[in-house]
Amino acid sequence: MGLQIISETAEAVSKHRLSEDEQRFVVTFAFKTNDRKLTNKLIAELVGHETDTKVVMNKYHVMMDQKPDWIGQIENLLVALELYRVEEEKAVNRLADILNAYGIEVTVAEIRVTDANELKERVRKEAVWQKGDYNYAGRDSGSGTDYPCSLRRD
């Protein structure tokens, strides 16, 4: 349950304008307490800006169990790992969207299993350069600039 609540909280926190420290604190709080209701209340208080952030964080810090330092360090590493996983997911999806927009058909699954150098080489092969611009792998973009034309009669 702990890693699931981290993932859910990380996604919820990313929708709000919180600092990196505030995001990390909220996710850590969720992991340590495993209490969604209190975590949502914490997010609401931080987003509301009704009180000072430090005061809110101190208030909720007291609610967390005091554990040995090494357990806290492991929990912090797990929280950081899950936050990076969420960011990786966003980056991979964005990369797939961009490549597909430029006519390079690639799935998210392919990006995950393909070596970065292989992916770079594939992009180089499939992206066709023409007069300094992409022509979307040989497809007509519809802009009228892909092929020179003239309305002049000779």
N, C-alpha and C positions, 0 to 999 in steps of 0.2 A: 504494500500500500504506500510506503514512503516514497518510492521513486515515481509512482503514478501521481501523487499529490504534488511532487516537485514539477513534473511536466505540466500538469494542469495549471498550477500557480504561475509558472514561468510564462505560459501562453497568456494568462489573464493579466499579468503584470505588464507584458509587452504592449498591451493595448492602451496603457496609461502613460502619461509623461512623468515618469519617476526617474530619479538619478540612478546611476549604476549601483551605488551603495544602498539606496532604498530598495531597489529591486532585489539585490542579494539578501538584504535583511528580511524582506517579505517571504522569499522562497525558503530561507533558512528557518524562519518562524514556522512556516507551513510544515516543513519536514520534521522539525523537532516536536511540534505540538500535535500534528496530524488533525487539526481542527479547522475545517473549512469555514465555519461560521465566524470564528475569531479572525481567521486570515482575511476574509472578505471585509470584516470590520476594520482591520488594520489598513488594508488598501484604501478603503473609503476615507479614513482619517488622514492618510498621507496625501491623497489626491485632493481632499477638501481644503487643505492649507488653513484650516481654522486655528490650529495650534502649531507651534514650532515642531519641525521634523524631529529634532533631537529629543524633545519631550515625549513625543509619540513613541519613538523607538525605545527610549528608556522604559516607558510604561509597559510596552509589550515584551521587552527583554526580561523583565521580572517574571513574566508568566512562563518562560521557558525553563525546563528542568536544568539543574546544574549537574553536569557530567564531568568526568575526567577530561583533561585537555586533549588527550589523544583521540577520544571519541568525537570531540568537537571538531578537531582537525579533519578527521575522516568525513564527518558530515559536511563540512565546508567544501571538501574536495568533491563529494558527490553532488552537492548543489551546483558547483562550478561546472562539472561535467555535464549535467543535465541542461544548464543554460547554454553551453556550447553546442549541445545536440540540437536544441531548438534553433539556434542561429545557423547551424550547418544545414538544417532542413530548409530554412528560408533561402539560403544562398544557392543550394542545389536546385530548388524550384525556380528561382530567378534565372539562373544560368540556362536551364532547359527552356524557359520562356524566350530568352534572348536568342539562343541558337535557333530555335524553331521559327522565330520571327524573321531571321535572316535566311531561312530556307534550309537550314541544316537540321534534318530530322533526327532527333535524339530524345530518348526518354530519360526520366529521372533515374530509373533503375540502371540504365547504361552508364550514366554519369557516375553513379556510385561504384560500379565495378571496374570501370575503365581507368587505366593509369593516366595521369595528367598529361604526360608527354604524348601518349597515343591520341588523346582527345585533341591536343593542340595540332597534331599532324592531320587529323581528320578535318579539323576546321580549315587548315591551310589547303587541303585537297578540294574540299567541297565549296569553299568560298572562291568565286571566280572574280579576278580583278579585271576591270576594263576601263582604261583611261583614268586610272586613279580612284575609281569608285567601285563599290560592289554592284554587281548586277543581279544579286540574289540567286546565285548558282545558275545563271542562264535564263531565269524567268523574267518576264516583262513585269516591271513594277507598276505599270499603269500611269506613270508620271509623265511619259512622253520624252524623257531624257535618256532612256536606255539605248535608243537607236537614233542616229542623226536623220533628220528629215527636213524637207524644204517644200514650200508651197510655190516656188518659182517654176515657171515653165521655160524650158530651154528651146 
